[in-house]
Amino acid sequence: MTSPLLEIKGVSRTYTTGGVPLTVLKDVNLTIQTGEFVAIMGASGSGKSTLMNIIGCLDKPSVGTYHVRGVEVASLNGDELAALRRDTFGFIFQRYNLMSDLNAIENTEVPAVYRGMVKSQREAHAGNLLKELGLGDRLKHRPNQLSGGQQQRVSIARIDEWRACDPCR
């Protein structure tokens, strides 16, 4: 039997603010199999973002265990965590986290830069992705020249860009 894609057991997350502990997640258990679609829903302040930050290896639980493809995340060093994030997760942040000094193509290329893809190949792929998303006339526009929806599509293209790098591995 194969191990789950993600498995969280007994995860809690407590922050200390002003010397007072604040628990935002308490004893969360979650198993996600490969191919499953899962929605994380809840009221504002219920811990959704904290849980997503833990799932995406951007934060660590205060208590509990977290496995990705059977590997205990707490056992990974910084470089291994970075590789896990790079190879496993795609993030679309609420504020899109586009780099203001880069245009749409350059923002989309970022994952391929880290993978070592040659510039001509990553630029062509990024341009094609953006054209597919209806941004063909906005390729050289910076984030402040794009609408919120257009910025979101650049973020989506950026997630897909890492897939183009499979030959770079």
N, C-alpha and C positions, 0 to 999 in steps of 0.2 A: 504494500500500500504506500502511495506517495504521501509525503508530508504536505500539510496545507501551505498555501502561498503565504499567508500571514496567520499567526496565532498569538493572541494576547491572553495572559492568564493573571488574574488578580491584580491588575494594574491600577495604581492610584497615583495621583500627582498632587503634591502640596507645595504651595509657594509661601514664602514669608514676606509679608508686606507690613512695614512699620512695626516689626518685631512680633507680629501676630500671624500664626499659621492659617492659611486659607486652602482648604482641600477642594480642588475643582473636578477631580475624577476620583471615584471611590470604587475599588474592587470591580473593575471592568474586565469582562471576559468576551473575547471575540475571535472567531475562526472564519477565515475567508479562504475558500478553495480557488484554485486557478480557474479562470473563466467566469467566476461569479461576479455579479454586479451588486453593490451594496450602497445604500444611501445612509448617511449619518445625519440624523435629524434631531432637532430639539429646540427648546426656547433659547433666546438670547441669554448668554452667560451660563449655559448648561455644560460647557466643556467641550463642545464640538471641535473648536480650533485647537485646543490643547491635545485632544485625542488625535487629530489629524497631524499635528506636529510630532507626536510620538510615533505614529504609524510611518510618517515620512522620514524618520530618523533625524529630525531637526531639534528634538527635545528628548529627554530620557524620563522614564517613570521614576517616581520616588520609591515605589514598591511594585513588585510583580515582575513577570518575565515577558519578553517579546521575541518571537522567532520569525524570521523571514526565510522561507524555503528550508526550514529545519535548522537554521543557524541562529544561535542566541546572539541578538544584537549587542548586548552588553559586553560580549567577549571581543568585539571588533575594535581595532585602534582607529585613529582619525582617518588615515588613508583608506582603510578598508570600509569605513562608514561612507566616505566620499564616493568610493567606487560603487557601493551598494545603492546610494542615492542616484548616482549617474546612470547605472545600468538597470535599475528596477522601477524607479518612480518618475512620474512626470507631474510637475506642479503648475497649477494655474492659481496664482495668488489673487486675493481680493483686489489688490491694487496693481496687479499685473507685473510689477517689478521689472519693467523695461528700463534699459539704460538710456538716460536722456540724451547723451551725446552720440548715440548710435542710431542709424536709420532702421527702417523695418527689416531690410535684408540682413544688416549686421546684427541686430538683436536676435533674429531667427538663427543665425549662424553660430551663436555662442556655444551650444553643446558640441557642435562639430569641431570647433576650434580646440576644445579640451580633448577631443578624441584624436586630434592630429590629422584630420581630413585636409587635403590640399585646398587652397583658397578657391580656385576655379570650380572645383567640384562642389564645395559647400555653398558657394554663391549661386550656382545654377540650381541646385536642389532647393535652397531657401527661396529663390525667386519663383520656382515652379509651385512650391507649397503655397506661397502667398497669393499667387495668381489663382490657384484652385479655390482659395478662400475669398476671392473677390477683391483682392488688394493690388491687382496688377498696376493700377495707376498711382499707387502709394508706396512703391518699393523704396524710394529714396527719402521718404518723409520721416521725420523724427517723431517720437511719441507725442510731444506737445502739439504736433500738427495733425494728429489722428483723433478721431472720436473715441469714446470709451469702448464701443463695440469693435472698432478697428484695432484698438490696442489689445483687446481680448483675443482677437483672431491672430495677431502676431504672437501672443503667448501660446496659443494652441499650436501654431506652426512651429514654434521653438521646441515644444514637447516632441513633435513628430520628427524634428531634425535629428535627434539622437539615433533614430532608427536607420537613418541613411548611413550611419557610421559603422554598421556591422562589419563591413570589409576592413575597417581600420583596426579591429581587435587583434 
